[in-house]
Amino acid sequence: MRSFLSIISAALLIPFISAAPPAELAKRQDTGQWDSVNLDDYILYLDQWGKDNANSGQACASITSVSGSSVAWTTTWTWSGGSGVKSYTNINAKNNINKQLSAISSIKSTWAWSQSTSGSIVSNIAYDLFTSSSSGGSNEYEIMVWLDNQNAGPISYTYGSDGNPTPIVSNLSIAGKTWNLYYGSNGANLVYSFLTSDKSAVTNFSGDLFAFFKYLTTSQGLSTSQYLTTAQGGTEATSGSATLTSSAFSIVIS
């Protein structure tokens, strides 16, 4: 849920790691706080933006294979102490970004993944997309689609008596699943978060992410003049230990 502009600023401090042949990529594991791997269609960001808030821990990541528009990748992380998200290791789409929503017809995506954990963890696995009122401008809206929620919670303006966030809309049928929609602000931009209504994990997503935008533009007032500035998917890790293995990940914007 971190502003993508801050990721860019940090990334400018180090050179991109240029794309290597798949066999070489599979042998390499990146562990630096701001490491990145540049592929033809994607960039892997090892974004440990909250690392200094932890008592100990780190995240590691690697690309395991590339086939056409699909990439396989894995990340292992462990964090203890402190508060808030420590890392958001993610795959970021490079092509057809900075187009107005009115000029986009689809954002087709597949994401097949599995996760192993050690004890209790706090994390999510989610798509994270940002929009702005100008091409390449500052983020104004963040649209999250959570495929897994492990003891975390979405940003929300409203909370129930039990302290849990409350949705502004429940039981929305989008992309073959049923979702609850949460709405709030992270202090930098407004955030729409879609979480499965039955709290189940979606371990094999295949659908059009633009369907979520269509709902927001027709029913929640999001303007079609907004520009899509970022489209990515990854895991926000707060505490515990886990390994996320993505056997197939793709985002194709057209």
NUGUTOR-775058 format. One line per field, with one value per residue: residue number from 0; x, y, z of N, C-alpha, C in turn. Coordinates in pm, whole numbers, padded with zeros to 5 digits, always signed. Layout:
REM residues N
pos: c(NUM:...)
n.x: c(X:...)
n.y: c(Y:...)
n.z: c(Z:...)
ca.x: c(X:...)
ca.y: c(Y:...)
ca.z: c(Z:...)
c.x: c(X:...)
c.y: c(Y:...)
c.z: c(Z:...)
//
This chain:
REM residues 254
pos: c(0:1:2:3:4:5:6:7:8:9:10:11:12:13:14:15:16:17:18:19:20:21:22:23:24:25:26:27:28:29:30:31:32:33:34:35:36:37:38:39:40:41:42:43:44:45:46:47:48:49:50:51:52:53:54:55:56:57:58:59:60:61:62:63:64:65:66:67:68:69:70:71:72:73:74:75:76:77:78:79:80:81:82:83:84:85:86:87:88:89:90:91:92:93:94:95:96:97:98:99:100:101:102:103:104:105:106:107:108:109:110:111:112:113:114:115:116:117:118:119:120:121:122:123:124:125:126:127:128:129:130:131:132:133:134:135:136:137:138:139:140:141:142:143:144:145:146:147:148:149:150:151:152:153:154:155:156:157:158:159:160:161:162:163:164:165:166:167:168:169:170:171:172:173:174:175:176:177:178:179:180:181:182:183:184:185:186:187:188:189:190:191:192:193:194:195:196:197:198:199:200:201:202:203:204:205:206:207:208:209:210:211:212:213:214:215:216:217:218:219:220:221:222:223:224:225:226:227:228:229:230:231:232:233:234:235:236:237:238:239:240:241:242:243:244:245:246:247:248:249:250:251:252:253)
n.x: c(+00081:+00214:+00310:+00386:+00560:+00754:+00887:+01006:+01179:+01358:+01457:+01605:+01840:+02002:+02146:+01945:+01920:+02012:+01828:+01888:+01975:+01718:+01809:+02024:+01896:+01739:+01922:+01995:+01950:+01802:+01861:+01894:+01784:+01657:+01668:+01629:+01502:+01523:+01314:+01192:+00912:+00844:+00929:+01092:+01055:+01225:+01111:+01179:+01057:+00976:+01170:+01341:+01175:+01150:+01255:+01420:+01506:+01443:+01378:+01388:+01421:+01355:+01365:+01232:+01161:+01086:+00833:+00716:+00463:+00443:+00568:+00758:+00814:+00964:+00947:+01093:+01042:+01107:+01009:+01031:+00906:+00850:+00623:+00366:+00379:+00658:+00780:+00722:+00743:+00731:+00594:+00611:+00429:+00545:+00459:+00235:+00156:+00048:-00176:-00496:-00788:-01012:-00907:-00831:-00898:-00881:-00729:-00579:-00504:-00315:-00254:-00101:-00037:+00132:+00172:+00390:+00410:+00549:+00438:+00227:+00139:+00144:+00019:-00045:-00150:-00157:-00291:-00184:-00271:-00232:-00362:-00361:-00431:-00287:-00059:+00192:+00187:+00154:+00038:-00308:-00526:-00552:-00592:-00663:-00656:-00714:-00582:-00526:-00545:-00380:-00433:-00415:-00538:-00757:-00717:-00939:-01211:-01410:-01500:-01602:-01767:-01608:-01360:-01274:-01226:-01495:-01687:-01775:-01938:-02087:-02053:-02000:-02004:-01744:-01515:-01552:-01556:-01669:-01679:-01595:-01593:-01370:-01292:-01074:-00809:-00457:-00312:-00161:-00287:-00617:-00775:-00906:-01010:-01049:-01167:-01215:-01546:-01606:-01376:-01191:-00890:-00760:-00604:-00550:-00582:-00748:-00834:-00992:-00858:-00947:-01216:-01266:-01204:-01403:-01630:-01575:-01568:-01827:-01990:-01875:-01772:-01513:-01309:-01301:-01108:-00880:-00537:-00377:-00113:+00045:+00074:+00075:+00171:+00200:+00336:+00252:+00430:+00427:+00477:+00626:+00705:+00743:+00712:+00646:+00544:+00517:+00395:+00304:+00264:+00111:+00046:-00134:-00191:-00426)
n.y: c(-00119:+00111:+00426:+00431:+00611:+00660:+00420:+00434:+00650:+00543:+00334:+00468:+00514:+00298:+00093:-00069:-00424:-00587:-00783:-01126:-01439:-01694:-01929:-01836:-01646:-01809:-01914:-01712:-01520:-01239:-01002:-00745:-00432:-00263:-00401:-00485:-00655:-00645:-00727:-00815:-00759:-00700:-00577:-00699:-00605:-00588:-00474:-00353:-00161:-00098:-00200:-00091:-00059:-00300:-00535:-00741:-00928:-01006:-00993:-01206:-01269:-01417:-01463:-01736:-01847:-01752:-01720:-01621:-01388:-01457:-01496:-01672:-01669:-01628:-01557:-01528:-01451:-01313:-01161:-00984:-00813:-00457:-00242:-00231:-00271:-00441:-00518:-00523:-00726:-00752:-00798:-00590:-00453:-00343:-00257:-00060:+00117:+00420:+00498:+00643:+00545:+00535:+00462:+00205:-00135:-00385:-00560:-00817:-01093:-01353:-01553:-01790:-01940:-02052:-02084:-02129:-02136:-02043:-02092:-01833:-01566:-01227:-01088:-01010:-01118:-00965:-00779:-00458:-00152:+00170:+00500:+00821:+01172:+01268:+01171:+00968:+01105:+01207:+00961:+00917:+00750:+00423:+00091:-00210:-00563:-00822:-01140:-01307:-01308:-01284:-01243:-00970:-00647:-00438:-00090:+00146:+00373:+00323:+00131:-00160:-00240:-00435:-00362:-00425:-00351:-00221:-00303:-00093:-00182:-00497:-00838:-00832:-00935:-01007:-01079:-01354:-01415:-01344:-01039:-00812:-00460:-00218:+00111:+00385:+00600:+00622:+00831:+00936:+00875:+00787:+00476:+00187:-00130:-00463:-00752:-01104:-01210:-01434:-01472:-01644:-01777:-01693:-01887:-01934:-01723:-01603:-01375:-01060:-00775:-00527:-00528:-00463:-00194:-00104:-00140:+00047:+00288:+00308:+00281:+00390:+00639:+00683:+00846:+00803:+00940:+00923:+00816:+00506:+00430:+00241:-00112:-00398:-00695:-00863:-00944:-00812:-00797:-00829:-00955:-01259:-01565:-01671:-01834:-01743:-01881:-01823:-01972:-01900:-01589:-01308:-00996:-00828:-00548:-00387)
n.z: c(+00000:-00022:-00158:-00501:-00612:-00419:-00424:-00674:-00632:-00448:-00598:-00788:-00666:-00701:-00959:-01212:-01213:-01485:-01723:-01718:-01878:-01849:-01714:-01566:-01405:-01244:-01071:-00908:-00613:-00478:-00222:-00126:+00017:-00167:-00406:-00755:-01042:-01381:-01640:-01971:-01984:-01726:-01394:-01117:-00792:-00495:-00241:+00047:+00225:+00486:+00648:+00845:+01059:+01182:+01434:+01361:+01062:+00710:+00354:+00071:-00281:-00603:-00959:-01126:-01372:-01713:-01950:-02241:-02184:-01923:-01595:-01353:-01007:-00681:-00331:-00013:+00322:+00648:+00943:+01251:+01538:+01590:+01399:+01147:+00783:+00650:+00412:+00057:-00169:-00515:-00850:-01120:-01384:-01704:-01957:-02159:-01961:-01795:-01941:-02004:-01822:-01982:-02222:-02201:-02256:-02140:-01863:-01851:-01645:-01490:-01205:-01038:-00737:-00436:-00081:+00189:+00542:+00863:+01170:+01310:+01091:+00966:+00690:+00341:+00012:-00287:-00566:-00670:-00775:-00921:-00979:-01147:-01203:-01409:-01670:-01555:-01319:-00968:-00737:-00690:-00650:-00516:-00601:-00469:-00492:-00305:-00278:-00075:+00279:+00568:+00876:+00850:+00746:+00553:+00454:+00590:+00632:+00810:+01100:+01282:+01597:+01697:+01625:+01374:+01023:+00822:+00534:+00250:+00055:+00005:-00105:-00390:-00724:-00918:-01172:-01153:-00881:-00542:-00370:-00100:-00060:+00054:+00179:+00212:+00336:+00297:+00380:+00181:-00058:-00182:-00109:-00249:-00160:-00245:-00103:-00064:-00004:+00150:+00282:+00177:+00025:-00294:-00492:-00752:-00972:-01257:-01480:-01567:-01459:-01510:-01478:-01215:-01213:-01387:-01230:-01027:-01169:-01267:-01043:-00812:-00859:-00956:-01187:-01541:-01669:-01528:-01512:-01551:-01361:-01237:-01223:-01048:-00861:-00550:-00224:+00086:+00370:+00719:+00975:+01104:+00926:+00591:+00270:-00050:-00347:-00676:-00945:-01193:-01333:-01469:-01628:-01860:-02035:-02232)
ca.x: c(+00000:+00305:+00310:+00485:+00662:+00864:+00965:+01088:+01286:+01458:+01519:+01700:+01966:+02082:+02118:+01867:+01991:+01959:+01772:+01982:+01906:+01637:+01886:+02102:+01803:+01692:+02027:+02027:+01852:+01830:+01827:+01913:+01661:+01591:+01708:+01529:+01543:+01455:+01282:+01134:+00776:+00820:+01038:+01077:+01103:+01240:+01085:+01175:+01047:+00958:+01270:+01398:+01078:+01154:+01367:+01508:+01442:+01472:+01308:+01468:+01334:+01423:+01290:+01265:+01148:+01009:+00779:+00626:+00422:+00428:+00691:+00750:+00904:+00944:+01003:+01094:+01062:+01087:+01013:+00984:+00911:+00809:+00484:+00344:+00434:+00804:+00824:+00624:+00808:+00626:+00622:+00551:+00415:+00612:+00403:+00103:+00127:+00022:-00288:-00619:-00879:-01103:-00837:-00796:-01009:-00868:-00604:-00586:-00402:-00318:-00161:-00110:+00061:+00117:+00249:+00419:+00433:+00599:+00363:+00131:+00197:+00059:+00058:-00144:-00104:-00253:-00262:-00181:-00275:-00243:-00402:-00333:-00504:-00199:+00030:+00315:+00172:+00148:-00074:-00427:-00609:-00490:-00691:-00604:-00736:-00648:-00604:-00507:-00535:-00335:-00435:-00395:-00667:-00752:-00738:-01082:-01259:-01509:-01466:-01709:-01744:-01502:-01233:-01241:-01277:-01625:-01693:-01878:-02027:-02061:-02100:-01990:-01960:-01649:-01409:-01580:-01552:-01753:-01588:-01636:-01514:-01335:-01248:-01011:-00693:-00331:-00245:-00103:-00388:-00736:-00752:-01015:-00957:-01143:-01133:-01318:-01652:-01602:-01241:-01111:-00777:-00772:-00469:-00534:-00664:-00740:-00945:-00967:-00854:-01017:-01354:-01274:-01209:-01534:-01722:-01544:-01605:-01973:-02066:-01809:-01732:-01377:-01317:-01233:-00998:-00761:-00435:-00320:+00030:+00115:+00000:+00171:+00117:+00304:+00295:+00287:+00468:+00438:+00548:+00627:+00794:+00668:+00766:+00544:+00591:+00426:+00434:+00267:+00215:+00112:-00045:-00129:-00278:-00456)
ca.y: c(+00000:+00223:+00502:+00379:+00712:+00643:+00307:+00481:+00733:+00455:+00254:+00550:+00515:+00184:+00058:-00190:-00546:-00616:-00916:-01231:-01558:-01759:-02024:-01759:-01586:-01912:-01944:-01594:-01472:-01101:-00978:-00605:-00364:-00204:-00474:-00500:-00735:-00588:-00822:-00749:-00713:-00676:-00552:-00753:-00513:-00638:-00344:-00369:-00020:-00083:-00283:-00026:-00067:-00435:-00567:-00824:-00993:-00964:-01062:-01246:-01299:-01457:-01504:-01877:-01875:-01658:-01782:-01525:-01282:-01514:-01507:-01745:-01605:-01670:-01471:-01579:-01339:-01333:-01034:-00985:-00686:-00336:-00232:-00197:-00354:-00432:-00535:-00555:-00785:-00751:-00795:-00469:-00454:-00231:-00220:+00004:+00195:+00563:+00518:+00676:+00431:+00534:+00405:+00066:-00229:-00499:-00585:-00962:-01139:-01484:-01563:-01917:-01930:-02129:-02022:-02205:-02045:-02097:-02028:-01728:-01457:-01115:-01054:-01033:-01139:-00874:-00686:-00320:-00068:+00311:+00592:+00963:+01257:+01300:+01062:+00968:+01197:+01154:+00870:+00970:+00637:+00290:-00015:-00337:-00685:-00916:-01282:-01377:-01220:-01357:-01162:-00829:-00582:-00329:+00048:+00175:+00487:+00278:+00010:-00209:-00237:-00531:-00307:-00467:-00261:-00259:-00270:+00001:-00263:-00639:-00941:-00791:-01042:-00953:-01171:-01492:-01430:-01250:-00952:-00697:-00343:-00128:+00240:+00469:+00676:+00589:+00956:+00985:+00860:+00713:+00333:+00091:-00265:-00572:-00876:-01204:-01200:-01549:-01471:-01753:-01740:-01720:-01933:-01946:-01617:-01584:-01287:-00926:-00681:-00404:-00539:-00391:-00053:-00075:-00123:+00171:+00405:+00313:+00277:+00457:+00773:+00695:+00903:+00731:+01023:+00888:+00738:+00391:+00456:+00124:-00238:-00492:-00792:-00909:-00975:-00720:-00880:-00752:-01032:-01403:-01620:-01738:-01841:-01734:-01933:-01792:-02057:-01830:-01454:-01224:-00882:-00779:-00433:-00352)
ca.z: c(+00000:-00024:-00282:-00595:-00639:-00326:-00471:-00783:-00578:-00389:-00704:-00861:-00594:-00742:-01098:-01235:-01247:-01618:-01742:-01751:-01929:-01745:-01634:-01469:-01310:-01152:-00975:-00829:-00518:-00440:-00082:-00089:+00055:-00283:-00526:-00860:-01158:-01496:-01746:-02088:-01959:-01584:-01301:-00982:-00689:-00358:-00178:+00192:+00263:+00630:+00714:+00963:+01169:+01240:+01521:+01281:+00949:+00575:+00247:-00044:-00395:-00725:-01077:-01153:-01515:-01794:-02071:-02303:-02092:-01789:-01517:-01227:-00912:-00543:-00227:+00125:+00414:+00791:+01014:+01389:+01608:+01519:+01356:+01008:+00674:+00638:+00273:-00047:-00286:-00617:-00993:-01172:-01530:-01769:-02087:-02169:-01841:-01818:-02030:-01936:-01807:-02096:-02337:-02169:-02277:-02049:-01790:-01830:-01552:-01426:-01091:-00966:-00630:-00312:+00026:+00310:+00654:+00988:+01276:+01272:+01014:+00927:+00552:+00237:-00125:-00349:-00675:-00625:-00894:-00886:-01085:-01128:-01296:-01521:-01708:-01475:-01207:-00832:-00716:-00625:-00609:-00511:-00610:-00427:-00500:-00214:-00303:+00052:+00396:+00687:+00998:+00819:+00725:+00456:+00498:+00593:+00710:+00908:+01176:+01365:+01742:+01727:+01581:+01238:+00918:+00766:+00391:+00205:-00026:+00027:-00199:-00530:-00813:-01015:-01216:-01113:-00736:-00468:-00296:-00022:-00096:+00163:+00127:+00312:+00292:+00364:+00407:+00056:-00162:-00145:-00131:-00262:-00139:-00266:-00034:-00085:+00096:+00241:+00341:+00120:-00058:-00438:-00524:-00898:-01032:-01401:-01511:-01616:-01348:-01547:-01429:-01088:-01249:-01444:-01119:-00956:-01251:-01286:-00918:-00700:-00895:-01008:-01321:-01649:-01717:-01451:-01580:-01481:-01350:-01184:-01212:-00989:-00767:-00460:-00088:+00193:+00486:+00843:+01078:+01086:+00823:+00485:+00134:-00155:-00475:-00786:-01058:-01316:-01307:-01588:-01640:-01997:-02047:-02372)
c.x: c(+00086:+00298:+00421:+00592:+00780:+00949:+01058:+01206:+01396:+01532:+01622:+01836:+02055:+02053:+02028:+01960:+01934:+01917:+01882:+01906:+01833:+01716:+01969:+02013:+01761:+01795:+02050:+01914:+01894:+01779:+01839:+01781:+01585:+01631:+01593:+01589:+01458:+01440:+01221:+00999:+00751:+00947:+01002:+01138:+01108:+01232:+01067:+01166:+01029:+01060:+01322:+01302:+01078:+01271:+01470:+01430:+01489:+01381:+01408:+01373:+01417:+01322:+01330:+01249:+01067:+00964:+00677:+00593:+00407:+00564:+00663:+00854:+00871:+01004:+00990:+01122:+01041:+01106:+00965:+01000:+00865:+00663:+00479:+00409:+00584:+00851:+00705:+00701:+00702:+00682:+00542:+00548:+00476:+00538:+00262:+00059:+00109:-00078:-00411:-00709:-00974:-01040:-00796:-00919:-01002:-00734:-00607:-00471:-00425:-00218:-00191:+00000:+00031:+00206:+00268:+00456:+00490:+00530:+00266:+00203:+00094:+00105:-00065:-00074:-00204:-00198:-00268:-00169:-00300:-00289:-00370:-00413:-00417:-00106:+00161:+00308:+00169:+00023:-00187:-00519:-00526:-00602:-00622:-00704:-00661:-00684:-00584:-00490:-00499:-00322:-00402:-00532:-00653:-00764:-00887:-01110:-01349:-01469:-01585:-01672:-01635:-01365:-01192:-01296:-01408:-01630:-01799:-01978:-01989:-02114:-02109:-01939:-01874:-01544:-01428:-01576:-01645:-01666:-01663:-01541:-01497:-01276:-01189:-00895:-00570:-00250:-00182:-00202:-00507:-00721:-00885:-00954:-01069:-01089:-01246:-01419:-01647:-01465:-01152:-00996:-00806:-00633:-00444:-00628:-00640:-00860:-00898:-00973:-00928:-01164:-01371:-01279:-01346:-01638:-01700:-01585:-01755:-02049:-02003:-01748:-01588:-01384:-01241:-01120:-00870:-00666:-00389:-00168:+00111:+00022:+00098:+00099:+00229:+00248:+00345:+00309:+00490:+00514:+00532:+00725:+00711:+00750:+00649:+00606:+00483:+00472:+00399:+00206:+00221:+00011:-00028:-00235:-00301:-00577)
c.y: c(+00126:+00294:+00456:+00482:+00700:+00523:+00351:+00562:+00648:+00378:+00334:+00554:+00400:+00154:-00063:-00307:-00592:-00761:-01013:-01347:-01630:-01855:-01952:-01695:-01686:-01944:-01830:-01558:-01334:-01074:-00832:-00534:-00310:-00274:-00480:-00582:-00690:-00694:-00746:-00685:-00668:-00628:-00618:-00653:-00586:-00515:-00361:-00231:+00001:-00161:-00221:-00026:-00202:-00448:-00653:-00880:-00939:-01039:-01093:-01281:-01342:-01485:-01648:-01915:-01765:-01730:-01688:-01413:-01331:-01529:-01587:-01686:-01652:-01567:-01539:-01462:-01384:-01200:-01053:-00846:-00569:-00339:-00200:-00292:-00331:-00441:-00561:-00602:-00804:-00758:-00680:-00473:-00328:-00175:-00161:+00071:+00341:+00586:+00557:+00553:+00421:+00472:+00260:-00022:-00348:-00496:-00734:-01008:-01284:-01483:-01693:-01918:-02028:-02064:-02118:-02108:-02120:-02024:-01925:-01617:-01345:-01070:-01057:-01072:-01064:-00809:-00545:-00231:+00077:+00391:+00736:+01043:+01301:+01182:+01072:+01057:+01128:+01067:+00938:+00860:+00509:+00187:-00146:-00450:-00791:-01060:-01366:-01275:-01306:-01259:-01015:-00764:-00467:-00192:+00080:+00300:+00441:+00145:-00029:-00202:-00335:-00482:-00345:-00369:-00312:-00217:-00166:-00068:-00409:-00723:-00892:-00907:-00981:-01060:-01311:-01518:-01327:-01174:-00854:-00582:-00253:+00001:+00323:+00545:+00630:+00714:+01018:+00978:+00782:+00568:+00258:-00049:-00368:-00697:-00976:-01202:-01314:-01568:-01584:-01696:-01776:-01758:-01950:-01847:-01613:-01499:-01151:-00829:-00552:-00409:-00466:-00240:-00015:-00058:+00012:+00294:+00418:+00327:+00354:+00592:+00791:+00741:+00820:+00814:+01000:+00803:+00622:+00408:+00335:+00004:-00344:-00591:-00843:-00939:-00869:-00803:-00792:-00827:-01181:-01444:-01694:-01741:-01842:-01781:-01907:-01870:-01995:-01696:-01374:-01111:-00827:-00670:-00400:-00260)
c.z: c(+00000:-00158:-00373:-00627:-00544:-00362:-00582:-00731:-00519:-00496:-00781:-00792:-00633:-00888:-01105:-01259:-01379:-01630:-01784:-01813:-01817:-01657:-01529:-01364:-01204:-01044:-00877:-00735:-00470:-00300:-00040:-00066:-00065:-00413:-00627:-00973:-01276:-01606:-01864:-02055:-01816:-01515:-01169:-00885:-00555:-00268:-00027:+00257:+00413:+00711:+00844:+01082:+01237:+01337:+01448:+01163:+00815:+00479:+00136:-00158:-00513:-00835:-01108:-01298:-01582:-01919:-02132:-02207:-01948:-01722:-01390:-01132:-00771:-00448:-00092:+00218:+00558:+00861:+01157:+01450:+01523:+01480:+01208:+00909:+00665:+00493:+00182:-00171:-00394:-00758:-01053:-01325:-01590:-01891:-02076:-02039:-01882:-01931:-01947:-01929:-01926:-02220:-02316:-02191:-02182:-01979:-01753:-01740:-01511:-01312:-01018:-00861:-00517:-00207:+00142:+00421:+00774:+01102:+01223:+01197:+00998:+00790:+00462:+00108:-00211:-00475:-00618:-00748:-00852:-01006:-01045:-01230:-01413:-01548:-01630:-01353:-01072:-00815:-00641:-00573:-00613:-00510:-00578:-00444:-00421:-00251:-00178:+00163:+00517:+00803:+00974:+00803:+00629:+00523:+00489:+00675:+00825:+00970:+01262:+01512:+01783:+01681:+01441:+01135:+00862:+00619:+00360:+00114:-00004:-00089:-00344:-00614:-00924:-01046:-01160:-00963:-00673:-00369:-00208:-00055:+00026:+00105:+00240:+00251:+00368:+00398:+00285:-00058:-00109:-00189:-00138:-00249:-00155:-00196:-00054:+00030:+00197:+00304:+00288:+00038:-00204:-00487:-00673:-00964:-01182:-01442:-01558:-01498:-01381:-01505:-01296:-01113:-01306:-01334:-01050:-01037:-01268:-01155:-00802:-00738:-00939:-01153:-01423:-01710:-01637:-01536:-01492:-01478:-01304:-01182:-01166:-00898:-00679:-00323:+00009:+00319:+00608:+00950:+01052:+00978:+00719:+00357:+00038:-00285:-00580:-00909:-01193:-01279:-01435:-01572:-01781:-02013:-02194:-02378)
//
